[in-house]
Amino acid sequence: MSRSRDSGTTELWIVRHGETEWSRDGRHTSVTDLDLTAAGERVAAALAPRLADTSFDLVLSSPRGRARRTAELAGFPEVVTDEDLAEWAYGDYEGITTSQIRESDPGWTVWDDGCPGGETPAQVGARMDRVVAQVRDHGGRVLVFGHGHSARVLAARWLDLPAREGRHFRLDTATVSALGWEREAPVVMRWNS
């Protein structure tokens, strides 16, 4: 993955959307656009003072309502939506849990197998590569509001790791993470905070 001329100063901040009923219950949620729970709204609003003292050169969001609502509650009602920030397309596994999937496919992981009727790790990685390129080309400090699995792939691709290595970046709802640079190397500055 290439880096732009000024990428050594570029930062990518990631906020995962607040809790929904399905995220709370461990159900795979991509295209189903659920509202935040009351708890999800409270925690998303609590992000506002955490982000208020930081200036961002660009704010992007997944087009899904749960990400845009989190952005609004966090103090960013004006965002640029980017379809590439949408959650991993789960296809046939939309709305069901990993335990339910493993009843018929015992060794399944999204990181190795992808989803029938949905996306493979490589396809999600290609989308996240476009996001990384956009952020590095833009420069400065960029904030994105997105989703659990796709944001984990975004972190892996920022670090020049294969998409499947996103498995190592646990990401809870309504958390703040930051990626940047140390000298010539892309780094994790803060994760799942």
C-alpha positions in Angstrom: 0.0 0.0 0.0 1.4 3.4 -0.9 1.5 6.4 1.3 1.1 9.9 0.2 3.8 12.5 0.5 2.5 13.8 3.8 1.2 10.6 5.3 3.7 10.7 8.1 1.6 13.4 9.7 -1.8 11.9 8.8 -4.0 10.4 11.6 -7.0 8.2 11.2 -9.4 8.2 14.1 -12.1 5.5 14.2 -15.3 5.5 16.1 -17.5 2.4 16.1 -21.2 3.1 16.2 -23.2 2.9 19.5 -25.0 -0.2 20.6 -27.9 -1.6 18.7 -30.1 -4.5 19.7 -28.3 -6.8 17.3 -24.8 -5.6 18.3 -25.7 -6.2 21.9 -26.9 -9.7 21.1 -24.0 -10.7 18.9 -26.1 -10.8 15.7 -24.2 -10.0 12.4 -25.5 -6.7 11.2 -24.6 -5.1 7.9 -27.4 -3.9 5.6 -30.1 -4.1 8.3 -30.3 -0.6 9.5 -31.2 -0.7 13.2 -31.6 2.3 15.5 -29.3 2.7 18.5 -30.6 1.4 21.8 -31.2 3.9 24.6 -27.9 2.8 26.1 -26.3 3.2 22.7 -27.5 6.7 22.4 -26.3 7.7 25.9 -22.8 6.2 25.2 -22.6 7.8 21.8 -23.5 11.2 23.3 -20.7 10.7 25.9 -18.2 10.7 23.0 -18.9 14.4 22.4 -16.8 15.8 25.2 -14.0 13.3 24.4 -13.8 14.5 20.8 -14.6 18.2 21.3 -11.1 19.3 21.9 -9.7 17.6 18.8 -9.9 19.3 15.4 -10.5 17.1 12.3 -9.8 18.0 8.7 -12.4 15.5 7.4 -15.2 13.5 9.0 -16.5 10.5 7.2 -19.3 8.0 8.0 -20.7 4.8 6.8 -24.1 5.5 5.2 -25.9 3.3 7.8 -28.1 5.2 10.2 -26.5 3.7 13.3 -23.1 5.2 12.3 -24.5 8.6 11.2 -26.6 8.8 14.4 -23.5 8.1 16.5 -21.7 10.9 14.6 -24.5 13.3 15.3 -24.6 12.5 19.0 -20.8 12.7 19.2 -21.0 16.3 17.9 -20.6 15.8 14.2 -24.0 16.3 12.5 -22.3 17.2 9.1 -20.4 14.1 7.8 -19.4 12.9 4.3 -20.9 9.4 3.8 -18.8 6.8 2.2 -20.2 3.5 1.1 -16.7 1.9 1.5 -17.1 2.4 5.3 -20.2 0.1 5.4 -20.0 -3.0 7.6 -18.9 -6.3 6.1 -21.7 -7.7 3.9 -22.8 -10.8 5.8 -25.1 -12.1 3.1 -26.8 -15.3 4.3 -25.4 -14.7 7.8 -27.2 -11.4 8.3 -29.0 -11.3 11.6 -27.6 -14.5 13.1 -24.9 -15.2 15.6 -21.6 -16.9 15.2 -22.9 -19.8 17.4 -25.8 -20.3 15.1 -23.6 -20.3 12.0 -21.3 -22.9 13.7 -24.2 -25.3 14.2 -23.9 -26.0 10.5 -20.3 -24.9 9.8 -18.3 -25.7 13.0 -15.0 -24.1 12.0 -16.4 -20.9 10.5 -14.9 -17.5 11.1 -15.6 -14.4 9.1 -11.9 -13.7 9.0 -11.1 -16.9 7.1 -14.3 -17.8 5.3 -16.2 -14.6 4.6 -19.9 -15.0 4.2 -22.0 -16.9 1.6 -23.9 -14.4 -0.4 -21.8 -11.7 1.2 -18.2 -10.5 1.1 -14.9 -12.3 1.4 -12.0 -10.9 3.6 -10.3 -9.7 0.3 -13.3 -7.8 -0.8 -13.6 -6.0 2.5 -9.9 -5.4 2.4 -10.2 -3.8 -1.0 -12.9 -1.4 0.3 -10.7 -0.5 3.3 -7.7 0.1 1.0 -9.8 2.8 -0.8 -10.5 4.4 2.6 -6.9 4.3 3.6 -5.8 5.8 0.3 -8.5 8.6 0.6 -7.3 9.4 4.1 -3.6 9.5 3.2 -4.3 11.5 0.1 -6.4 14.0 2.1 -3.8 14.3 4.9 -4.3 15.8 8.4 -6.5 14.2 11.0 -9.5 12.3 9.6 -12.3 10.9 11.8 -14.5 8.0 10.6 -17.7 6.6 12.0 -18.2 2.9 11.1 -18.7 -0.6 12.2 -17.0 -3.4 14.1 -15.6 -5.9 11.6 -15.0 -3.4 8.8 -13.2 -1.0 11.1 -11.0 -3.8 12.3 -10.1 -4.6 8.7 -9.4 -0.8 8.2 -6.9 -0.9 11.0 -5.2 -4.0 9.6 -4.9 -2.4 6.2 -3.6 0.9 7.7 -0.8 -1.2 9.2 -0.2 -3.0 5.8 -1.5 -6.3 7.3 -3.8 -8.7 5.5 -7.5 -8.1 6.1 -7.8 -11.3 8.1 -5.5 -9.9 10.7 -8.3 -7.6 11.8 -9.2 -10.5 14.0 -6.6 -9.2 16.5 -8.3 -5.8 17.0 -11.3 -6.2 19.3 -13.5 -3.2 18.9 -16.4 -2.5 21.2 -19.3 -0.2 20.4 -18.9 3.6 20.9 -15.2 3.5 21.3 -12.5 5.7 20.0 -9.3 4.4 18.3 -6.5 6.3 16.6 -4.0 5.2 13.9 -1.0 7.3 12.8 2.7 7.1 12.2 6.0 6.7 14.0 8.7 7.8 11.7 8.1 5.8 8.5 5.8 3.1 10.0 2.0 3.1 10.4 1.1 2.5 14.0 -1.8 2.1 16.5 -1.8 5.2 18.7 -4.9 4.2 20.7 -7.3 1.3 20.4 -10.8 0.5 21.7 -10.7 3.4 24.2 
